[in-house]
């Protein structure tokens, strides 16, 4: 159940992260959503590692947004260098 919740939160978080980090980043709507889902998983993993979340508990919305923004930033840096 936690994985499904993380995916749903990640979908919404991808949209919010794109809104908070505007610009012509590489990738479109689908890539942004996938990065949001990855960000939610990253936030959940970091939260479990640091003891912020119990086992089986998904990251919160704000934590997921921060995770997605980090993943989106890294993606822009890596893919932006290849495009240049």
C-alpha positions in Angstrom: 0.0 0.0 0.0 2.9 2.4 0.8 4.2 2.1 -2.8 0.9 3.1 -4.3 0.6 6.1 -2.0 4.2 7.1 -2.9 3.4 6.9 -6.6 0.2 9.0 -6.2 2.0 11.6 -4.1 4.8 11.5 -6.6 2.5 12.3 -9.4 1.2 15.4 -7.7 4.6 16.3 -6.5 6.0 16.3 -10.0 3.5 18.9 -11.0 4.3 21.1 -8.0 8.1 20.7 -8.5 7.8 21.8 -12.1 5.7 24.8 -11.0 8.3 25.7 -8.3 11.3 25.2 -10.6 10.1 26.8 -13.9 12.2 27.0 -17.0 12.9 25.1 -20.1 14.3 22.0 -18.6 14.9 18.9 -20.7 12.0 16.6 -20.8 8.3 17.1 -20.9 5.2 16.4 -18.8 5.8 12.7 -18.5 9.5 13.1 -17.5 8.5 15.6 -14.9 5.9 13.3 -13.4 8.4 10.4 -13.4 10.9 12.6 -11.7 8.3 13.5 -9.1 7.6 9.9 -8.4 11.4 9.3 -8.1 11.6 12.3 -5.8 8.9 10.9 -3.6 10.7 7.5 -3.3 14.0 9.4 -2.5 12.3 11.4 0.2 10.7 8.2 1.6 14.1 6.4 1.6 15.9 9.4 3.2 13.1 9.7 5.8 13.4 6.0 6.7 17.2 6.3 6.9 17.1 9.3 9.2 14.2 7.9 11.3 11.7 10.5 10.3 9.2 7.9 9.0 8.3 4.5 10.3 8.7 1.4 8.2 5.9 1.2 5.7 5.1 4.9 6.0 5.4 7.1 2.9 7.1 10.5 2.9 4.8 13.5 3.4 3.9 15.9 0.7 6.4 18.6 1.6 9.2 16.1 1.9 8.3 14.6 -1.4 8.3 18.1 -3.1 11.8 18.7 -1.7 13.0 15.3 -2.9 11.5 15.9 -6.4 13.1 19.3 -6.6 16.5 17.8 -5.8 16.0 15.1 -8.4 14.8 17.6 -11.0 17.8 19.8 -10.3 20.2 16.9 -10.7 18.4 15.8 -13.9 18.7 19.3 -15.4 22.4 19.5 -14.6 23.2 16.1 -16.0 21.0 16.2 -19.1 21.7 19.9 -19.7 25.4 19.2 -20.0 24.8 16.5 -22.6 22.7 18.8 -24.7 25.3 21.6 -24.7 
